[in-house]
Amino acid sequence: MELFGWNVPGREYLDCCRQCITDDNKFNNFKNNTSYTGILEHVGYEEGVNYIGSIEKMIDYSKEIQPYLNEYKENDIYGNTKKFFYEKYGDISPTTLRYIYNYTKLKQLIPDIDTVKNIVEIGGGYGGQCKIISTRINFDSYTILDLKEATELQSKYLDLLKIKNVDCLHPLIFNRFNNREIDLIISTFAWSELSTEVEMFYFNNYIKKAKHGFLRCNLCYSGLNREEMIDLFMKAGFVNLNVIEENGTIMFIW
């Protein structure tokens, strides 16, 4: 269980995460390291255009994006982020646009999302989604569950951005969670990288306890497929489940 059921992250990715903890030169360029970009930070310019289009179909740019744009762009400060110029948005990473889209989709379907206090994220990348959410939600706790090397990188990254009340836990210390309340649980793409066994572990120990949730998956599965996921949610009593296919992905939102 070295990778705790994660079928996609490889040794090179984890080695890169580990090196970034102690080597600032590695950290200062990790978003352009091919050992890392095979897993994260590989969103291209055109995908950024598509995310902007989707975002602006849901909300008013002048009211919901412009006032927060500089704070959103703080996600591009560290790691030698690859940015592109987009009209109105200026220079910004398409990955950051993806994180903004995820938050916006949540806000659209769960209008009171900005009032949640306790958030859990399964598979936190380097902490980018947490950064974007922290711009809009004044949470009491944000817990990231991930592999050990990834959690160490997340802690360094989010500390530099001065994001407070974040706890990054790996499987050997999941017990520190101590049955905390979960107002919102999210996972963006990590879910479809898990084995069925570990998906069930997360479902039974965390997802079932969450008042709201957002799982965004690729349309390929290493674990439960679409129909099995829906059946699992229905049997657990998630009568308010929304299943949406968009931008080549599937989202389970409640």
Backbone hydrogen bonds in HBPLUS format (Angstrom, degrees):
<---DONOR---> <-ACCEPTOR-->    atom                        ^
c    i                          cat <-CA-CA->   ^        H-A-AA   ^      H-
h    n   atom  resd res      DA  || num        DHA   H-A  angle D-A-AA Bond
n    s   type  num  typ     dist DA aas  dist angle  dist       angle   num
A0004-PHE N   A0001-MET O   2.91 MM   3  4.66 157.0  1.96 102.0 109.0     1
A0006-TRP N   A0003-LEU O   2.89 MM   3  5.34 162.2  1.93 120.4 126.4     2
A0195-SER N   A0005-GLY O   2.85 MM 190  5.08 132.8  2.07 135.1 149.6     3
A0007-ASN N   A0193-GLU O   2.76 MM 186  5.48 168.4  1.78 172.7 170.9     4
A0014-LEU N   A0010-GLY O   3.17 MM   4  6.50 165.1  2.19 154.1 157.9     5
A0015-ASP N   A0011-ARG O   2.78 MM   4  5.96 156.4  1.84 153.6 161.0     6
A0016-CYS N   A0012-GLU O   2.93 MM   4  6.11 152.6  2.01 143.7 150.9     7
A0017-CYS N   A0013-TYR O   3.03 MM   4  6.38 158.8  2.07 148.7 154.1     8
A0018-ARG N   A0014-LEU O   2.96 MM   4  6.20 161.7  1.99 148.7 153.4     9
A0019-GLN N   A0015-ASP O   2.90 MM   4  6.13 161.4  1.93 152.1 156.7    10
A0020-CYS N   A0016-CYS O   3.06 MM   4  6.24 148.9  2.16 148.3 156.0    11
A0021-ILE N   A0018-ARG O   3.17 MM   3  5.53 148.1  2.28 106.4 115.2    12
A0023-ASP N   A0019-GLN O   2.91 MM   4  5.74 148.6  2.01 155.9 166.1    13
A0026-LYS N   A0023-ASP O   3.09 MM   3  5.37 121.2  2.46 103.0 116.5    14
A0027-PHE N   A0023-ASP O   2.99 MM   4  6.33 161.1  2.03 151.4 157.4    15
A0028-ASN N   A0024-ASP O   2.79 MM   4  5.87 155.7  1.85 146.2 152.2    16
A0029-ASN N   A0026-LYS O   3.15 MM   3  5.48 159.5  2.20 108.2 114.5    17
A0030-PHE N   A0027-PHE O   3.34 MM   3  5.14 174.2  2.34 105.9 107.5    18
A0032-ASN N   A0029-ASN O   2.98 MM   3  5.64 162.3  2.02 123.0 127.7    19
A0033-ASN N   A0030-PHE O   3.20 MM   3  4.93 165.8  2.22 100.5 104.6    20
A0031-LYS N   A0079-GLY O   2.96 MM  48  5.04 144.7  2.08 129.7 139.8    21
A0036-TYR N   A0033-ASN O   2.77 MM   3  5.30 147.1  1.87 115.2 125.8    22
A0037-THR N   A0033-ASN O   2.85 MM   4  6.09 161.1  1.89 155.4 161.9    23
A0039-ILE N   A0036-TYR O   2.98 MM   3  5.75 160.3  2.02 121.1 127.0    24
A0040-LEU N   A0036-TYR O   3.03 MM   4  6.19 170.0  2.04 150.5 153.5    25
A0048-GLY N   A0044-GLY O   3.12 MM   4  6.48 147.9  2.22 146.8 156.3    26
A0048-GLY N   A0045-TYR O   2.92 MM   3  5.07 118.9  2.30  98.9 115.0    27
A0049-VAL N   A0045-TYR O   3.04 MM   4  6.50 148.1  2.14 148.8 158.2    28
A0050-ASN N   A0046-GLU O   3.00 MM   4  6.34 157.1  2.05 147.6 153.3    29
A0051-TYR N   A0047-GLU O   2.86 MM   4  6.15 152.0  1.93 147.9 155.8    30
A0052-ILE N   A0048-GLY O   2.97 MM   4  6.23 159.3  2.01 150.9 155.9    31
A0053-GLY N   A0049-VAL O   3.02 MM   4  6.32 160.2  2.06 148.9 154.3    32
A0054-SER N   A0050-ASN O   2.97 MM   4  6.25 156.6  2.03 148.0 154.0    33
A0055-ILE N   A0051-TYR O   2.82 MM   4  6.02 161.5  1.85 154.0 159.3    34
A0056-GLU N   A0052-ILE O   2.95 MM   4  6.11 166.8  1.97 155.8 158.4    35
A0057-LYS N   A0054-SER O   3.29 MM   3  5.24 148.2  2.40  96.4 105.6    36
A0058-MET N   A0055-ILE O   2.99 MM   3  5.38 143.2  2.13 105.3 116.1    37
A0059-ILE N   A0055-ILE O   3.06 MM   4  6.35 150.5  2.15 152.0 160.9    38
A0063-LYS N   A0060-ASP O   3.13 MM   3  5.50 133.6  2.36 107.2 119.1    39
A0064-GLU N   A0060-ASP O   2.81 MM   4  5.76 168.2  1.83 170.3 174.4    40
A0065-ILE N   A0061-TYR O   2.94 MM   4  4.82 151.5  2.02 130.4 134.1    41
A0066-GLN N   A0061-TYR O   2.89 MM   5  6.00 167.0  1.91 156.9 160.9    42
A0068-TYR N   A0065-ILE O   2.92 MM   3  5.50 143.9  2.06 120.2 130.8    43
A0069-LEU N   A0065-ILE O   2.96 MM   4  5.72 114.1  2.41 150.7 165.7    44
A0069-LEU N   A0066-GLN O   3.38 MM   3  5.10 159.0  2.42  99.7 105.7    45
A0071-GLU N   A0068-TYR O   3.10 MM   3  5.41 118.1  2.50 104.9 119.7    46
A0072-TYR N   A0068-TYR O   2.92 MM   4  6.20 156.8  1.97 156.4 164.1    47
A0073-LYS N   A0069-LEU O   2.91 MM   4  6.16 155.9  1.97 151.8 158.1    48
A0074-GLU N   A0071-GLU O   3.13 MM   3  5.29 151.8  2.21 102.0 110.7    49
A0075-ASN N   A0072-TYR O   3.05 MM   3  6.00 167.4  2.07 123.7 127.5    50
A0076-ASP N   A0073-LYS O   2.91 MM   3  5.46 164.1  1.94 116.1 121.4    51
A0077-ILE N   A0074-GLU O   3.20 MM   3  5.34 168.9  2.22 112.3 113.3    52
A0084-PHE N   A0092-ILE O   3.09 MM   8  5.64 168.9  2.11 131.3 130.6    53
A0092-ILE N   A0084-PHE O   2.95 MM   8  5.64 158.0  2.00 150.8 152.4    54
A0086-TYR N   A0090-GLY O   2.92 MM   4  5.10 156.4  1.97 125.7 131.2    55
A0089-TYR N   A0086-TYR O   3.05 MM   3  5.29 120.9  2.42 113.4 129.7    56
A0090-GLY N   A0086-TYR O   2.70 MM   4  5.10 141.1  1.85 174.4 161.0    57
A0096-THR N   A0093-SER O   3.07 MM   3  5.17 119.7  2.45  98.3 112.2    58
A0097-LEU N   A0093-SER O   3.12 MM   4  6.55 151.1  2.21 144.4 152.8    59
A0098-ARG N   A0094-PRO O   2.94 MM   4  6.23 142.3  2.08 136.2 146.1    60
A0098-ARG N   A0095-THR O   3.05 MM   3  4.92 117.7  2.45  90.4 106.1    61
A0099-TYR N   A0095-THR O   3.02 MM   4  6.43 153.4  2.09 148.3 154.7    62
A0100-ILE N   A0096-THR O   2.92 MM   4  6.24 152.4  2.00 148.4 156.5    63
A0101-TYR N   A0097-LEU O   2.84 MM   4  6.07 155.4  1.90 146.6 153.6    64
A0102-ASN N   A0098-ARG O   2.93 MM   4  6.25 158.4  1.98 150.9 156.1    65
A0103-TYR N   A0099-TYR O   3.08 MM   4  6.37 164.2  2.10 148.6 151.8    66
A0104-THR N   A0100-ILE O   2.88 MM   4  6.09 162.5  1.91 151.4 156.9    67
A0105-LYS N   A0101-TYR O   2.84 MM   4  6.06 157.1  1.89 157.8 163.2    68
A0106-LEU N   A0102-ASN O   3.05 MM   4  6.29 158.3  2.10 147.4 153.3    69
A0107-LYS N   A0103-TYR O   2.91 MM   4  6.21 159.5  1.95 152.7 158.3    70
A0108-GLN N   A0104-THR O   2.90 MM   4  6.11 149.4  1.99 145.2 153.6    71
A0109-LEU N   A0105-LYS O   3.17 MM   4  6.38 158.7  2.22 150.3 154.1    72
A0110-ILE N   A0106-LEU O   2.71 MM   4  5.67 143.3  1.85 153.0 164.1    73
A0113-ILE N   A0110-ILE O   2.92 MM   3  5.49 146.9  2.03 136.1 135.4    74
A0115-THR N   A0112-ASP O   3.02 MM   3  5.78 166.9  2.04 125.4 129.0    75
A0116-VAL N   A0113-ILE O   3.21 MM   3  5.66 171.1  2.22 116.5 119.2    76
A0140-ASP N   A0117-LYS O   2.68 MM  23  4.98 147.1  1.78 126.2 137.7    77
A0141-SER N   A0117-LYS O   3.02 MM  24  6.48 156.4  2.08 163.1 163.5    78
A0183-ASP N   A0118-ASN O   2.83 MM  65  5.21 145.9  1.95 139.3 150.7    79
A0184-LEU N   A0118-ASN O   3.22 MM  66  6.56 150.3  2.31 154.3 155.1    80
A0119-ILE N   A0141-SER O   2.91 MM  22  6.14 170.5  1.92 147.8 149.5    81
A0143-THR N   A0119-ILE O   2.81 MM  24  6.23 164.4  1.83 154.7 155.9    82
A0120-VAL N   A0184-LEU O   2.88 MM  64  6.36 152.4  1.95 153.9 162.8    83
A0186-ILE N   A0120-VAL O   2.84 MM  66  6.34 154.2  1.90 155.6 164.3    84
A0121-GLU N   A0143-THR O   2.79 MM  22  6.20 157.5  1.83 156.8 161.1    85
A0145-LEU N   A0121-GLU O   2.85 MM  24  6.20 164.4  1.87 166.3 170.3    86
A0122-ILE N   A0186-ILE O   2.92 MM  64  6.38 159.1  1.96 161.9 166.8    87
A0123-GLY N   A0145-LEU O   2.78 MM  22  5.83 165.4  1.80 158.5 163.3    88
A0127-GLY N   A0124-GLY O   2.85 MM   3  5.39 139.7  2.01 151.7 150.2    89
A0131-LYS N   A0127-GLY O   3.01 MM   4  6.31 153.1  2.08 149.7 157.5    90
A0132-ILE N   A0128-GLY O   3.09 MM   4  6.41 163.5  2.12 153.2 155.7    91
A0133-ILE N   A0129-GLN O   2.96 MM   4  6.16 167.8  1.98 153.7 157.3    92
A0134-SER N   A0130-CYS O   2.86 MM   4  5.99 154.1  1.93 149.4 156.9    93
A0135-THR N   A0132-ILE O   3.15 MM   3  5.33 140.6  2.31 100.5 111.4    94
A0136-ARG N   A0133-ILE O   2.97 MM   3  5.46 144.2  2.10 111.2 120.9    95
A0137-ILE N   A0133-ILE O   2.78 MM   4  5.81 150.6  1.87 160.8 170.8    96
A0142-TYR N   A0165-ASN O   2.87 MM  23  6.21 137.0  2.06 158.6 165.4    97
A0167-ASP N   A0142-TYR O   2.91 MM  25  6.26 157.2  1.96 150.4 154.7    98
A0144-ILE N   A0167-ASP O   2.88 MM  23  6.28 154.0  1.95 148.7 157.4    99
A0169-LEU N   A0144-ILE O   2.75 MM  25  6.03 161.9  1.78 174.0 178.7   100
A0146-ASP N   A0169-LEU O   3.01 MM  23  6.39 161.0  2.05 159.8 165.8   101
A0151-THR N   A0147-LEU O   2.94 MM   4  6.21 158.0  1.99 160.3 167.5   102
A0152-GLU N   A0148-LYS O   3.12 MM   4  6.41 149.0  2.22 150.2 158.2   103
A0153-LEU N   A0149-GLU O   3.24 MM   4  6.56 153.1  2.32 144.1 150.5   104
A0154-GLN N   A0150-ALA O   2.89 MM   4  6.15 162.1  1.92 153.1 158.6   105
A0155-SER N   A0151-THR O   2.95 MM   4  6.10 158.8  2.00 144.4 149.4   106
A0156-LYS N   A0152-GLU O   3.20 MM   4  6.40 159.7  2.24 141.8 146.6   107
A0157-TYR N   A0153-LEU O   2.92 MM   4  6.10 169.5  1.94 158.1 161.0   108
A0158-LEU N   A0154-GLN O   2.89 MM   4  5.98 175.0  1.89 158.3 159.8   109
A0159-ASP N   A0155-SER O   2.98 MM   4  5.90 147.2  2.09 139.3 148.3   110
A0160-LEU N   A0156-LYS O   3.12 MM   4  6.31 155.8  2.18 145.8 151.5   111
A0161-LEU N   A0157-TYR O   3.21 MM   4  6.55 142.3  2.36 139.3 149.6   112
A0163-ILE N   A0158-LEU O   2.99 MM   5  5.44 174.6  2.00 158.5 158.3   113
A0162-LYS N   A0159-ASP O   2.95 MM   3  4.83 152.3  2.02  99.4 107.9   114
A0173-ILE N   A0170-HIS O   2.82 MM   3  5.64 157.9  1.86 132.7 139.6   115
A0174-PHE N   A0171-PRO O   3.45 MM   3  5.12 176.1  2.46 100.8 101.2   116
A0176-ARG N   A0173-ILE O   3.01 MM   3  5.73 167.9  2.03 120.5 124.5   117
A0177-PHE N   A0174-PHE O   2.92 MM   3  5.78 168.0  1.94 125.9 129.8   118
A0178-ASN N   A0175-ASN O   3.33 MM   3  5.87 145.3  2.46 110.1 116.0   119
A0211-LYS N   A0182-ILE O   3.11 MM  29  6.60 153.3  2.19 147.8 153.7   120
A0212-HIS N   A0183-ASP O   2.99 MM  29  5.96 130.0  2.25 123.6 138.3   121
A0185-ILE N   A0212-HIS O   3.02 MM  27  6.46 146.0  2.14 133.3 142.0   122
A0214-PHE N   A0185-ILE O   2.87 MM  29  6.39 145.5  1.99 153.7 162.7   123
A0187-SER N   A0214-PHE O   2.91 MM  27  6.43 142.0  2.05 160.2 159.2   124
A0216-ARG N   A0187-SER O   2.78 MM  29  6.16 168.6  1.79 167.0 171.1   125
A0189-PHE N   A0216-ARG O   2.55 MM  27  5.47 161.5  1.58 161.4 161.3   126
A0193-GLU N   A0190-ALA O   2.88 MM   3  5.30 159.4  1.93 117.4 122.8   127
A0194-LEU N   A0191-TRP O   3.24 MM   3  5.66 169.3  2.25 116.2 118.4   128
A0199-GLU N   A0195-SER O   2.92 MM   4  6.17 155.9  1.98 153.9 161.7   129
A0200-MET N   A0196-THR O   2.97 MM   4  6.19 158.1  2.02 152.9 157.7   130
A0201-PHE N   A0197-GLU O   3.10 MM   4  6.40 143.2  2.24 135.3 145.7   131
A0202-TYR N   A0198-VAL O   2.98 MM   4  6.27 165.7  2.00 155.1 156.3   132
A0203-PHE N   A0199-GLU O   2.84 MM   4  6.03 158.2  1.89 148.6 155.8   133
A0204-ASN N   A0200-MET O   2.92 MM   4  5.95 173.0  1.92 149.4 151.3   134
A0205-ASN N   A0201-PHE O   3.02 MM   4  6.00 153.6  2.10 146.6 154.0   135
A0206-TYR N   A0202-TYR O   2.88 MM   4  5.42 146.0  1.99 142.2 148.0   136
A0207-ILE N   A0202-TYR O   3.05 MM   5  6.34 163.0  2.08 144.9 150.2   137
A0208-LYS N   A0203-PHE O   2.94 MM   5  5.86 158.8  1.99 163.3 160.8   138
A0209-LYS N   A0206-TYR O   3.08 MM   3  5.45 142.4  2.23 107.4 118.2   139
A0210-ALA N   A0207-ILE O   3.03 MM   3  5.28 160.9  2.07 112.6 118.8   140
A0254-TRP N   A0213-GLY O   3.09 MM  41  5.32 154.3  2.16 137.5 141.5   141
A0215-LEU N   A0252-PHE O   2.90 MM  37  5.10 164.2  1.92 146.1 151.4   142
A0252-PHE N   A0215-LEU O   2.84 MM  37  5.10 158.6  1.89 146.5 153.6   143
A0217-CYS N   A0250-ILE O   2.82 MM  33  5.35 172.5  1.82 163.3 165.2   144
A0250-ILE N   A0217-CYS O   2.96 MM  33  5.35 163.0  1.99 150.2 155.8   145
A0229-MET N   A0225-ASN O   2.87 MM   4  6.08 153.4  1.94 156.9 165.0   146
A0230-ILE N   A0226-ARG O   3.03 MM   4  6.32 164.8  2.06 154.3 157.5   147
A0231-ASP N   A0227-GLU O   2.97 MM   4  6.14 163.4  1.99 148.4 153.2   148
A0232-LEU N   A0228-GLU O   2.94 MM   4  6.08 150.8  2.02 141.7 149.6   149
A0233-PHE N   A0229-MET O   2.98 MM   4  6.29 162.0  2.01 156.2 160.0   150
A0234-MET N   A0230-ILE O   2.92 MM   4  6.13 164.2  1.95 154.6 159.1   151
A0235-LYS N   A0231-ASP O   2.99 MM   4  6.11 162.9  2.02 148.5 152.8   152
A0236-ALA N   A0232-LEU O   3.15 MM   4  6.29 134.5  2.37 137.0 148.7   153
A0236-ALA N   A0233-PHE O   3.13 MM   3  5.10 129.6  2.39  93.9 107.6   154
A0238-PHE N   A0233-PHE O   3.02 MM   5  5.37 170.1  2.03 149.3 146.7   155
A0237-GLY N   A0234-MET O   3.02 MM   3  5.14 160.0  2.06 105.3 111.2   156
A0239-VAL N   A0237-GLY O   2.97 MM   2  5.59 130.4  2.22 106.5  91.8   157
A0241-LEU N   A0238-PHE O   3.36 MM   3  5.67 148.0  2.47 117.6 115.7   158
A0242-ASN N   A0253-ILE O   2.65 MM  11  5.04 159.9  1.68 158.3 165.3   159
A0253-ILE N   A0242-ASN O   2.88 MM  11  5.04 167.2  1.90 150.1 154.5   160
A0244-ILE N   A0251-MET O   2.94 MM   7  5.10 160.2  1.98 144.6 151.0   161
A0251-MET N   A0244-ILE O   2.71 MM   7  5.10 155.7  1.77 150.9 159.5   162
A0246-GLU N   A0249-THR O   2.90 MM   3  5.43 148.4  2.00 144.7 154.7   163
A0249-THR N   A0246-GLU O   2.95 MM   3  5.43 155.9  2.01 116.4 123.9   164
